[in-house]
Amino acid sequence: MVLTAFCVFASGGAANEPYPNFGLPRVEQMMFLVLQIGVIIFAARLGGAIASMLKLPSILGELGAGILIGPWALGGIGFGDGLFASGLFHGAALQEIASTGRLVDATSDELYGLATLASVILLFLSGLETNIKMFLKYSFVGLMVGLGGVLVSFVLGDLCAVFLLPKFFTVFAAGGAHALAGIPLAEAMTKSAPLYMGIMSTATSVGITARILSEKKKMDSEEGVTIMAGAVIDDVLGLIVLAVGNGIIAAHKAAETAGAAAGGMDWGEIGLVALKAFGVWLGASAIALLAARWIAKFLKKAFKSPVVIATMAFGLALVLAGFFEYMGLAMIIGAYVMGLALSRTDLKHPIQEMLTPVYTFLVPVFFCSMGMMVDVRALCSEPVLVFGGIYTAVAVAAKVVGCMVPSMCCGFNILGGLRIGAGMVPRGEVALIIAGLGLSSGFLTQEIFGIGILMTLVTTIIAPPALVGLFAPKARGVRHPRPSTNNSRETCFEMNNDEAAKLMLERLVDEFREEGFFTSLLSKEDSIWEVAMDDMELALRRTGNRIFVSCTAEEEAIVMTAWMEVASQMNDLARAISKPIRRQDVDRMLAEASNKGDRHVGHSGVGRYLQGFVMLPKFRAATKAEAITKMVAEVAAACPNHVRDATEATEAVLRREASMPTGLDHGIAVPHGRCRSVTGLAGAVAIVDNEGTANGCIADYETIDNSRVDLIVLTLANDSEQTPYLQLMSFVSKALRNDNGYRRLAECKTADEMRRFFREVK
């Protein structure tokens, strides 16, 4: 779960000069917007794909793509002397403004609005991903881990900036707005730059950690659950710290404006800001959580379509986000609260599934836009690299120590504590967004923003390999393993083959859906489904020919009832499919196929395959199995290059006959089979010798019209090669049915006469 949002756009950036429109009419501004979005989409996707190929998080690729195409890099290259003289992103003009010492927004108002929308959906879906049950189960340990990580990271990050920023950046020692030298430590810690650097270091982005835990099958381990629960606390506390930090900066600036700087900070006012932040967040969260069930019931009753339900839910997230912004908190908190509330309902996965296309479109645009704010020249300067390295090392150590110590006090050993600490290290997009907020608000310079970028990149890259290495040992991470309180168990249903299991799983999901459950495909590759209704959650997955259902003992009766209902439906369906085809429709289907077939097929068409078939006049056999066995043996003897294993080929034909007999009408039978030991297409045509018998010598060969079998056309093919079997059957049907061809073939006395019959088919 990743508590993120576009904080850059959640607060006003009054300290910066607005993005200039360069005197362009609205139509041309929209033209630039469309072109910019198109370039951003391609660049973000390409960067994300390259990062994934390098086994890195896609966010790094999207961020790097934004840096590359941004106004401070390629976007600053102009071409021509018309509209694009300053580049697609007007970088040349923006660089000229920045060269005068003024800060200017790097994105247009239109792109700003699109990114704002992306921020809301990003936070809304992040809230939906939060597992409240897991959070409550490990609430105390998670609270200690999250609180420790936030406190230690904030203090060390803030102090690092207080003591080291003046040594690397003279602007902070020159008595300007960010002056730190010669003032008390308590007041220095509340200056905007150190405060924001402390807040940046508190952030945690566990999306990368969750992926590693999932791949290592450690998501349900003590360390995995604690990391995920601690991240919820960490995210919430991070938002509160951000809100309080903004309040401190605002109160400080108001005091300076009113001439109260000498009297120090108004900590009473700051306390009110903190109380307001906690009160609004806790109150809105409580109301949303209590009302979530009613909201879900209303949406399901009023709107039947999952698409409409997801749209209305997102609309509620937008409303709550706007309310939080009005109350002085960032939009991100409101969007997250609405997602968190709906995560308790059975609408969780349908909303995620329906909004995924919107998320896929908007979020890469957001991260790429964040990268566009990076001034590459500031990022590559020596002070940024040196101080950024120190700040990054402090940020990593702070998270490891701040999360490791509380976890060890709650029953984890040193190895477990290190695993939890490493899992909380990656800052990801959260720190990046906080840095962007400070930059757009005028609280940070491009150099400090570059330091935030550097810290984000390093912590995001080093966390995955560190976590993999720590989970390599098989040792447990707890001193005294806790007994499991999970009363769910897994029931296994085994089918005859993979295809039957696949079809059964699909029908079972449909059955639950028809009963009012919400079904979501969590993994198409692994065939994992979640079925939910109110408090009931079932997990269905298929592995080969087995279907596994995870549920509680109380829910098992519902699962078994659904399974028996679906099994009964499948049996009825199988009978409905087989009986009409065998008794009623095959004759019509073959006749239509013959009439629609190629009327010019003869010796030069598919009919040429029959010239290689074995012709068997006066053929005798007592049973169907004996007839098939003898015919396959004849084919194997005559065509050893086509049939390498007669036994395997015989079993393939008999297996096909067991599933559905191939006797047609007018005494015609068309047995066939596919197996690996057959190459190409081979077979035999037999004229059954029924003289001297009352009911036909192959008495057990079932036909549609109950006639005795006079003609048998046996076909063998490879089970993986593409062969013209259907075309050949169409040719045979045409040959035997046109002008009573089956009678003329039955009158043939020799193999040559049989071949001549097929050669004469027009």
Disulfide bonds with the S-S distance in Angstrom:
none
